[in-house]
Amino acid sequence: MLDGVIVGAALAALALLKVTYFIAFLPAIAVALIGHRGRTIAAAAATGLAIAAALTLLAGPGFWPAYIGDLLSGPDSPRSGPGAALPSPRP
């Protein structure tokens, strides 16, 4: 069960830090957890949901729409790629 808690916490951190990696790794991790034990996947899911609930309590419910808005604004960014200069602020 401890391994489920560790996996759940790591996936929650990955989802908040790099959501594209979370989406890419989730199917393989889910298959590995399903093949393990039922309690492991339940512990991982419960830990991830507990971290999301704690974050919602700390940051407020407006965090999630802002987070999704930030993710969706990436492709429309004026920066052409990594290392490109940020646009200068308007006076």
N, CA, C and O atoms as a MOPAC input file, in Angstrom:
PM7 MOZYME 1SCF
protein

 N      0.82000 1    -1.20000 1     0.00000 1
 C      0.00000 1     0.00000 1     0.00000 1
 C      0.85800 1     1.25600 1     0.00000 1
 O      0.47800 1     2.27200 1    -0.58200 1
 N      2.02100 1     1.18900 1     0.65400 1
 C      2.92100 1     2.34700 1     0.66300 1
 C      3.36800 1     2.69700 1    -0.75200 1
 O      3.51700 1     3.87300 1    -1.08500 1
 N      3.58100 1     1.68000 1    -1.58300 1
 C      3.98600 1     1.97000 1    -2.95500 1
 C      2.89300 1     2.71400 1    -3.71700 1
 O      3.20000 1     3.54500 1    -4.57200 1
 N      1.63700 1     2.43500 1    -3.42600 1
 C      0.53800 1     3.16900 1    -4.04200 1
 C      0.51200 1     4.62500 1    -3.62300 1
 O      0.24200 1     5.51000 1    -4.43500 1
 N      0.79500 1     4.87200 1    -2.34600 1
 C      0.84100 1     6.24800 1    -1.84900 1
 C      1.98400 1     7.00600 1    -2.51600 1
 O      1.81800 1     8.16000 1    -2.91200 1
 N      3.13200 1     6.36800 1    -2.64100 1
 C      4.28800 1     7.01600 1    -3.27900 1
 C      3.99000 1     7.30900 1    -4.74700 1
 O      4.27800 1     8.40100 1    -5.23600 1
 N      3.41600 1     6.33500 1    -5.44700 1
 C      3.08100 1     6.54000 1    -6.86000 1
 C      2.03500 1     7.64100 1    -7.00500 1
 O      2.14500 1     8.47800 1    -7.90100 1
 N      1.03100 1     7.65600 1    -6.14500 1
 C      0.00100 1     8.68500 1    -6.20900 1
 C      0.55300 1    10.07900 1    -5.97500 1
 O      0.17900 1    11.02600 1    -6.66600 1
 N      1.45000 1    10.20400 1    -4.99200 1
 C      2.05600 1    11.51200 1    -4.71400 1
 C      2.94100 1    11.95800 1    -5.87100 1
 O      2.93300 1    13.12900 1    -6.25300 1
 N      3.70000 1    11.02500 1    -6.42500 1
 C      4.57200 1    11.36700 1    -7.55500 1
 C      3.75100 1    11.77100 1    -8.78500 1
 O      4.10800 1    12.71800 1    -9.48700 1
 N      2.66300 1    11.05800 1    -9.04200 1
 C      1.81600 1    11.41900 1   -10.18500 1
 C      1.11800 1    12.75800 1    -9.97000 1
 O      0.94100 1    13.52200 1   -10.91900 1
 N      0.72400 1    13.04700 1    -8.74000 1
 C      0.10300 1    14.34500 1    -8.46400 1
 C      1.10200 1    15.47500 1    -8.71700 1
 O      0.75500 1    16.49600 1    -9.31100 1
 N      2.33700 1    15.28700 1    -8.26700 1
 C      3.36900 1    16.29700 1    -8.51400 1
 C      3.62900 1    16.44000 1   -10.01100 1
 O      3.75900 1    17.55400 1   -10.51800 1
 N      3.70300 1    15.31400 1   -10.71500 1
 C      3.93900 1    15.36000 1   -12.15400 1
 C      2.79600 1    16.05400 1   -12.88200 1
 O      3.02900 1    16.79600 1   -13.83600 1
 N      1.56900 1    15.81900 1   -12.44100 1
 C      0.41500 1    16.46200 1   -13.07200 1
 C      0.46400 1    17.97700 1   -12.89200 1
 O      0.03600 1    18.71900 1   -13.77700 1
 N      0.97700 1    18.44100 1   -11.76200 1
 C      1.05000 1    19.88100 1   -11.52300 1
 C      2.26900 1    20.52100 1   -12.17700 1
 O      2.23500 1    21.69800 1   -12.53500 1
 N      3.34300 1    19.75600 1   -12.33600 1
 C      4.56200 1    20.32200 1   -12.89700 1
 C      4.64000 1    20.20500 1   -14.41400 1
 O      5.05200 1    21.14700 1   -15.09100 1
 N      4.25100 1    19.06900 1   -14.94100 1
 C      4.37600 1    18.82200 1   -16.38200 1
 C      3.24500 1    17.91900 1   -16.82700 1
 O      3.40900 1    16.70200 1   -16.91600 1
 N      2.10000 1    18.51500 1   -17.10400 1
 C      0.88100 1    17.75800 1   -17.36800 1
 C      1.00200 1    16.88200 1   -18.61600 1
 O      0.35800 1    15.83500 1   -18.68700 1
 N      1.80500 1    17.28000 1   -19.59400 1
 C      1.95800 1    16.45300 1   -20.78800 1
 C      2.66100 1    15.13900 1   -20.45500 1
 O      2.31000 1    14.10000 1   -21.01400 1
 N      3.64200 1    15.16400 1   -19.55900 1
 C      4.30400 1    13.92700 1   -19.13400 1
 C      3.33000 1    13.05900 1   -18.34700 1
 O      3.31700 1    11.83700 1   -18.49700 1
 N      2.51100 1    13.69600 1   -17.50500 1
 C      1.51900 1    12.95800 1   -16.73000 1
 C      0.59100 1    12.18100 1   -17.65800 1
 O      0.32600 1    11.00000 1   -17.43700 1
 N      0.10200 1    12.84900 1   -18.69100 1
 C     -0.80800 1    12.20200 1   -19.63700 1
 C     -0.10100 1    11.07200 1   -20.38400 1
 O     -0.70000 1    10.02700 1   -20.63800 1
 N      1.15900 1    11.27600 1   -20.73400 1
 C      1.89700 1    10.25600 1   -21.47400 1
 C      2.19400 1     9.02300 1   -20.61700 1
 O      2.10700 1     7.89600 1   -21.10300 1
 N      2.54200 1     9.23300 1   -19.35000 1
 C      2.94200 1     8.11100 1   -18.49500 1
 C      1.77500 1     7.40700 1   -17.82200 1
 O      1.90900 1     6.25300 1   -17.41200 1
 N      0.64200 1     8.07200 1   -17.70000 1
 C     -0.47400 1     7.51700 1   -16.93800 1
 C     -0.94900 1     6.15100 1   -17.43600 1
 O     -1.16900 1     5.27200 1   -16.60300 1
 N     -1.12200 1     5.91600 1   -18.73600 1
 C     -1.59600 1     4.59300 1   -19.15800 1
 C     -0.64300 1     3.46000 1   -18.75600 1
 O     -1.09400 1     2.41900 1   -18.27800 1
 N      0.64200 1     3.64700 1   -18.94000 1
 C      1.60600 1     2.60400 1   -18.57900 1
 C      1.63400 1     2.36800 1   -17.07100 1
 O      1.71600 1     1.22600 1   -16.61900 1
 N      1.56500 1     3.43500 1   -16.30400 1
 C      1.56100 1     3.29300 1   -14.84700 1
 C      0.27800 1     2.62600 1   -14.38300 1
 O      0.30200 1     1.80700 1   -13.46400 1
 N     -0.83900 1     2.96500 1   -15.00400 1
 C     -2.11400 1     2.33500 1   -14.64000 1
 C     -2.07900 1     0.83400 1   -14.91900 1
 O     -2.55700 1     0.04400 1   -14.10400 1
 N     -1.51800 1     0.43300 1   -16.06000 1
 C     -1.40600 1    -0.99600 1   -16.37300 1
 C     -0.51900 1    -1.69400 1   -15.34900 1
 O     -0.82900 1    -2.79800 1   -14.90200 1
 N      0.58300 1    -1.05000 1   -14.97800 1
 C      1.47800 1    -1.65300 1   -13.98700 1
 C      0.78600 1    -1.78000 1   -12.62900 1
 O      0.95900 1    -2.78500 1   -11.93900 1
 N      0.01200 1    -0.77700 1   -12.24400 1
 C     -0.67900 1    -0.83400 1   -10.95200 1
 C     -1.82500 1    -1.84900 1   -10.96500 1
 O     -2.07000 1    -2.51600 1    -9.96000 1
 N     -2.52200 1    -1.96800 1   -12.08700 1
 C     -3.60100 1    -2.94800 1   -12.17900 1
 C     -3.02500 1    -4.35800 1   -12.04700 1
 O     -3.63100 1    -5.22800 1   -11.42200 1
 N     -1.86100 1    -4.57300 1   -12.63600 1
 C     -1.22100 1    -5.87400 1   -12.54700 1
 C     -0.66300 1    -6.17600 1   -11.16800 1
 O     -0.35400 1    -7.32800 1   -10.86400 1
 N     -0.53200 1    -5.17200 1   -10.34300 1
 C      0.02600 1    -5.34100 1    -8.99600 1
 C     -1.04900 1    -5.85600 1    -8.05700 1
 O     -1.33100 1    -7.05400 1    -8.04700 1
 N     -1.63900 1    -5.00400 1    -7.28900 1
 C     -2.71800 1    -5.36500 1    -6.37100 1
 C     -3.79900 1    -4.30000 1    -6.44400 1
 O     -3.52000 1    -3.15300 1    -6.79100 1
 N     -5.00400 1    -4.66500 1    -6.12700 1
 C     -6.10800 1    -3.71500 1    -6.15000 1
 C     -5.93600 1    -2.58700 1    -5.15100 1
 O     -6.32400 1    -1.44900 1    -5.41500 1
 N     -5.35300 1    -2.90300 1    -4.00300 1
 C     -5.17500 1    -1.86400 1    -2.98400 1
 C     -4.14600 1    -0.83300 1    -3.40700 1
 O     -4.21700 1     0.32000 1    -2.98200 1
 N     -3.19500 1    -1.22800 1    -4.23300 1
 C     -2.15500 1    -0.29100 1    -4.66300 1
 C     -2.74800 1     0.80000 1    -5.53700 1
 O     -2.46200 1     1.98000 1    -5.33000 1
 N     -3.56800 1     0.42700 1    -6.50700 1
 C     -4.16700 1     1.43700 1    -7.38400 1
 C     -5.16000 1     2.30600 1    -6.61200 1
 O     -5.29400 1     3.49700 1    -6.89000 1
 N     -5.85500 1     1.70500 1    -5.64200 1
 C     -6.77600 1     2.48800 1    -4.81100 1
 C     -6.00600 1     3.49600 1    -3.96200 1
 O     -6.44100 1     4.63800 1    -3.80900 1
 N     -4.87200 1     3.08400 1    -3.41100 1
 C     -4.05400 1     4.00000 1    -2.60100 1
 C     -3.47500 1     5.12000 1    -3.45400 1
 O     -3.40700 1     6.26800 1    -3.01500 1
 N     -3.05700 1     4.78800 1    -4.67300 1
 C     -2.51800 1     5.81500 1    -5.57200 1
 C     -3.58900 1     6.83300 1    -5.93900 1
 O     -3.33500 1     8.03800 1    -5.92800 1
 N     -4.78100 1     6.35200 1    -6.26500 1
 C     -5.87700 1     7.25900 1    -6.62100 1
 C     -6.29900 1     8.11000 1    -5.42700 1
 O     -6.53700 1     9.30900 1    -5.57400 1
 N     -6.39300 1     7.50500 1    -4.25900 1
 C     -6.78700 1     8.25200 1    -3.05500 1
 C     -5.74900 1     9.31100 1    -2.70600 1
 O     -6.10500 1    10.42000 1    -2.30800 1
 N     -4.47500 1     8.98000 1    -2.85200 1
 C     -3.42100 1     9.95600 1    -2.55100 1
 C     -3.47200 1    11.12400 1    -3.52800 1
 O     -3.37600 1    12.28200 1    -3.12100 1
 N     -3.62300 1    10.82500 1    -4.81000 1
 C     -3.71300 1    11.89500 1    -5.81100 1
 C     -4.90000 1    12.79900 1    -5.57800 1
 O     -4.78500 1    14.02000 1    -5.68700 1
 N     -6.04600 1    12.21100 1    -5.25800 1
 C     -7.23600 1    13.02100 1    -4.97900 1
 C     -7.08300 1    13.82900 1    -3.69800 1
 O     -7.56200 1    14.96000 1    -3.61900 1
 N     -6.42300 1    13.26200 1    -2.69600 1
 C     -6.19600 1    13.99500 1    -1.44600 1
 C     -5.28300 1    15.19800 1    -1.67700 1
 O     -5.50300 1    16.26700 1    -1.10700 1
 N     -4.26800 1    15.02500 1    -2.50600 1
 C     -3.36600 1    16.14500 1    -2.81200 1
 C     -4.11800 1    17.22200 1    -3.59200 1
 O     -3.93800 1    18.41100 1    -3.33000 1
 N     -4.95300 1    16.82100 1    -4.54000 1
 C     -5.75300 1    17.79900 1    -5.29600 1
 C     -6.71900 1    18.53700 1    -4.37500 1
 O     -6.91700 1    19.74400 1    -4.52000 1
 N     -7.32500 1    17.81100 1    -3.42100 1
 C     -8.24100 1    18.45400 1    -2.47600 1
 C     -7.50000 1    19.41900 1    -1.56000 1
 O     -7.99100 1    20.51200 1    -1.27700 1
 N     -6.31600 1    19.01400 1    -1.09400 1
 C     -5.52200 1    19.89200 1    -0.22400 1
 C     -5.10100 1    21.15500 1    -0.97200 1
 O     -5.13700 1    22.25200 1    -0.41400 1
 N     -4.70800 1    21.00200 1    -2.21300 1
 C     -4.32500 1    22.16200 1    -3.01700 1
 C     -5.51300 1    23.08900 1    -3.23700 1
 O     -5.36700 1    24.31100 1    -3.20900 1
 N     -6.68000 1    22.51300 1    -3.45600 1
 C     -7.88700 1    23.32000 1    -3.63300 1
 C     -8.20700 1    24.09500 1    -2.36000 1
 O     -8.60100 1    25.25900 1    -2.42100 1
 N     -8.04000 1    23.45100 1    -1.21000 1
 C     -8.28000 1    24.15000 1     0.05900 1
 C     -7.28100 1    25.27100 1     0.29000 1
 O     -7.64500 1    26.34200 1     0.77600 1
 N     -6.01400 1    25.02600 1    -0.06000 1
 C     -4.97100 1    26.03200 1     0.17200 1
 C     -5.04100 1    27.18900 1    -0.83000 1
 O     -4.91200 1    28.35100 1    -0.44700 1
 N     -5.24200 1    26.87200 1    -2.09600 1
 C     -5.19000 1    27.90000 1    -3.13500 1
 C     -6.56200 1    28.45000 1    -3.50600 1
 O     -6.66600 1    29.49800 1    -4.14400 1
 N     -7.60100 1    27.74700 1    -3.10800 1
 C     -8.95300 1    28.17100 1    -3.45100 1
 C     -9.42600 1    27.51300 1    -4.73500 1
 O     -8.61000 1    27.07100 1    -5.54400 1
 N    -10.71900 1    27.44600 1    -4.92500 1
 C    -11.25200 1    26.76000 1    -6.10400 1
 C    -10.92800 1    27.46100 1    -7.42200 1
 O    -11.03500 1    26.84900 1    -8.48500 1
 N    -10.53800 1    28.72500 1    -7.37000 1
 C    -10.16800 1    29.43600 1    -8.59000 1
 C     -8.83700 1    28.98200 1    -9.16600 1
 O     -8.48000 1    29.34800 1   -10.28600 1
 N     -8.10000 1    28.17900 1    -8.39500 1
 C     -6.80500 1    27.69600 1    -8.88000 1
 C     -6.95700 1    26.85800 1   -10.14200 1
 O     -6.19000 1    27.02800 1   -11.09100 1
 N     -7.93200 1    25.96000 1   -10.16800 1
 C     -8.05700 1    25.01800 1   -11.28100 1
 C     -8.42400 1    25.70400 1   -12.59300 1
 O     -7.81100 1    25.39100 1   -13.61400 1
 N     -9.39100 1    26.62300 1   -12.62200 1
 C     -9.62800 1    27.32600 1   -13.89500 1
 C     -8.41200 1    28.14700 1   -14.33800 1
 O     -8.12700 1    28.23700 1   -15.53200 1
 N     -7.69900 1    28.74200 1   -13.38300 1
 C     -6.50100 1    29.50900 1   -13.73700 1
 C     -5.41000 1    28.58700 1   -14.27300 1
 O     -4.71800 1    28.93300 1   -15.23100 1
 N     -5.25600 1    27.42200 1   -13.66200 1
 C     -4.24600 1    26.44900 1   -14.10000 1
 C     -4.54900 1    25.97300 1   -15.52500 1
 O     -3.65600 1    25.91300 1   -16.37000 1
 N     -5.80100 1    25.64200 1   -15.77800 1
 C     -6.18500 1    25.18600 1   -17.12100 1
 C     -6.03600 1    26.32600 1   -18.13000 1
 O     -5.59700 1    26.10400 1   -19.25800 1
 N     -6.40100 1    27.54400 1   -17.72800 1
 C     -6.20600 1    28.69100 1   -18.61100 1
 C     -4.74400 1    28.90800 1   -18.94800 1
 O     -4.40800 1    29.24400 1   -20.08400 1
 N     -3.87000 1    28.71600 1   -17.96400 1
 C     -2.43700 1    28.84700 1   -18.20400 1
 C     -1.94600 1    27.77800 1   -19.17400 1
 O     -1.14400 1    28.06400 1   -20.06300 1
 N     -2.42700 1    26.55100 1   -19.00500 1
 C     -2.03400 1    25.48200 1   -19.92300 1
 C     -2.49400 1    25.77500 1   -21.34300 1
 O     -1.76400 1    25.52500 1   -22.30200 1
 N     -3.69900 1    26.30300 1   -21.47400 1
 C     -4.24000 1    26.58000 1   -22.80400 1
 C     -3.60700 1    27.80400 1   -23.45700 1
 O     -3.65900 1    27.94200 1   -24.67900 1
 N     -3.01000 1    28.69600 1   -22.66700 1
 C     -2.39200 1    29.89300 1   -23.24100 1
 C     -1.00800 1    29.62600 1   -23.80700 1
 O     -0.47400 1    30.46600 1   -24.53200 1
 N     -0.41700 1    28.49200 1   -23.49900 1
 C      0.93100 1    28.17400 1   -23.97700 1
 C      1.07400 1    28.19000 1   -25.48100 1
 O      1.99700 1    28.82500 1   -25.99200 1
 N      0.19900 1    27.51500 1   -26.21500 1
 C      0.35000 1    27.51900 1   -27.67100 1
 C      0.18300 1    28.89500 1   -28.31100 1
 O      0.70300 1    29.12900 1   -29.40200 1
 N     -0.52900 1    29.80300 1   -27.66000 1
 C     -0.74000 1    31.14200 1   -28.21200 1
 C      0.30400 1    32.15000 1   -27.73900 1
 O      0.17000 1    33.34900 1   -27.98300 1
 N      1.32600 1    31.66800 1   -27.07300 1
 C      2.34400 1    32.55600 1   -26.52800 1
 C      3.11800 1    33.24700 1   -27.65500 1
 O      3.37000 1    32.63900 1   -28.69500 1
 N      3.49500 1    34.51700 1   -27.45300 1
 C      4.27000 1    35.21400 1   -28.47700 1
 C      5.70500 1    34.71700 1   -28.57200 1
 O      6.40800 1    35.06100 1   -29.52300 1
 N      6.15600 1    33.91900 1   -27.61700 1
 C      7.51700 1    33.38300 1   -27.67600 1
 C      7.57200 1    32.27900 1   -28.71400 1
 O      6.68700 1    31.42400 1   -28.76300 1
 N      8.60100 1    32.29000 1   -29.54200 1
 C      8.69700 1    31.29600 1   -30.61100 1
 C      9.22300 1    29.96200 1   -30.10200 1
 O      9.01600 1    28.93800 1   -30.75400 1
 N      9.88100 1    29.94500 1   -28.98300 1
 C     10.41800 1    28.69800 1   -28.45700 1
 C     11.28600 1    28.95900 1   -27.24500 1
 O     11.42300 1    30.10500 1   -26.81800 1
 N     11.87000 1    27.92000 1   -26.68800 1
 C     12.72400 1    28.09000 1   -25.51900 1
 C     13.89100 1    29.02000 1   -25.82500 1
 O     14.50700 1    28.94200 1   -26.88800 1
 N     14.17500 1    29.87700 1   -24.89800 1
 C     15.28200 1    30.80700 1   -25.05000 1
 C     14.91400 1    32.10600 1   -25.74200 1
 O     15.71200 1    33.04300 1   -25.74000 1
 N     13.73600 1    32.19200 1   -26.33200 1
 C     13.32100 1    33.43200 1   -26.99400 1
 C     13.01300 1    34.48100 1   -25.92900 1
 O     12.53800 1    34.16000 1   -24.84000 1
 N     13.28500 1    35.69600 1   -26.25400 1
 C     13.06900 1    36.79000 1   -25.30600 1
 C     11.56700 1    37.00800 1   -25.05400 1
 O     10.74100 1    36.84600 1   -25.95200 1
 N     11.24800 1    37.37100 1   -23.84000 1
 C      9.87700 1    37.72400 1   -23.51800 1
 C      9.53300 1    39.06200 1   -24.13300 1
 O     10.41400 1    39.90700 1   -24.28900 1
 N      8.27000 1    39.28200 1   -24.49000 1
 C      7.91500 1    40.59300 1   -25.04300 1
 C      8.11100 1    41.67700 1   -23.99600 1
 O      7.86400 1    41.45700 1   -22.81100 1
 N      8.56300 1    42.86300 1   -24.44500 1
 C      8.77000 1    43.94900 1   -23.48000 1
 C      7.44400 1    44.52300 1   -23.02000 1
 O      6.48400 1    44.59600 1   -23.78700 1
 N      7.40200 1    44.93000 1   -21.75400 1
 C      6.15600 1    45.49900 1   -21.23300 1
 C      5.84500 1    46.81600 1   -21.92400 1
 O      6.73900 1    47.57100 1   -22.30600 1
 N      4.57400 1    47.06400 1   -22.07100 1
 C      4.14300 1    48.32200 1   -22.70800 1
 C      4.21700 1    49.44900 1   -21.67900 1
 O      3.87100 1    49.26100 1   -20.51200 1
 N      4.67200 1    50.62400 1   -22.12600 1
 C      4.77400 1    51.74800 1   -21.15400 1
 C      3.43000 1    52.30000 1   -20.76800 1
 O      3.35200 1    53.23500 1   -19.97100 1

